[in-house]
Amino acid sequence: MQIKATQTRIGEAAADAVVVGVYEDAPLGGAAADVDAALAGAIRALVERKEFTGRPYELAPLLVPMGLAKQTLVVG
């Protein structure tokens, strides 16, 4: 397994998985907003349904393909 941090725009990076941070009581921004848009609002829906709050160490895997990535991990 190879893990690599990149500053490439999320839709332009070839990867098996994408990890984005979503933080408690903060609006979606940056990469999280880009990924949410690519996933037709899937992250925002998790937050609105209170299935994901963005607390530290909270994880939510999304196994829906997004562009070049096969899965997304949302991290609080």
N, C-alpha and C positions, 0 to 999 in steps of 0.2 A: 504494500500500500504506500502511496506517495501522497503526502499532504503538502499543499503549497498555498501560501497567502498571495493574493494578487490585487493590484489596484485597477485591473481591467474592468470595464463595465460588465455587469453580470450577464447580459445577453450576448456578449462577445467572447466569453470564456468557455472553452471546451472542458467539461468536467463530468465525472460520474455523479458527483453530489455537490450541492451548494449549501453553505452554512451562513445564515444571516441572524443578526441580533435584533430582537424586539424587546423594548424595555418598558417596564411597568410605568403606567401613567404618562407615557410619552407617545406622541404621534409617530406613525410609521414614517421613516425617512431613509434617504440614501438607498443602499442596496435592498433593504427590506421593502421599501416602496416599489422599487423596480421589480423585484421578485413577485410581490403581491399583484402588481399589474399584469405580469406575465401569467400568473395563475388565476386570473379572473377574480381577484379579491378573496382568495382562499385564506390568506393570513388574517386579513381584516375580519372575515367571517368568524374565524376561531376566537379572535379577541372579543368581538361583539357578543358571541354566545357564551363568553366567559370560560371557554375550554382551554384558553391560554391567556395568562395574565402578564407574562414578562418578568416574573420574579426571578431572582438569581438562581442559576442552575436548572431552571425549568426547560424541558425539551419537548418539541413536537415534531415528529417526522411527518413529512408530506411525501407520499410516494407517487405523486402525479408528475409526469414528465414536464419539464419547463425548458423550452428551447433546446439547448445543447446538454443540459443536465438531466439525469434520470430521476433524481430525488432531491428534496430540499429538507434541511434540518433547521428549524426555527429555535433559537436559543435565547433564554431570558438573561 
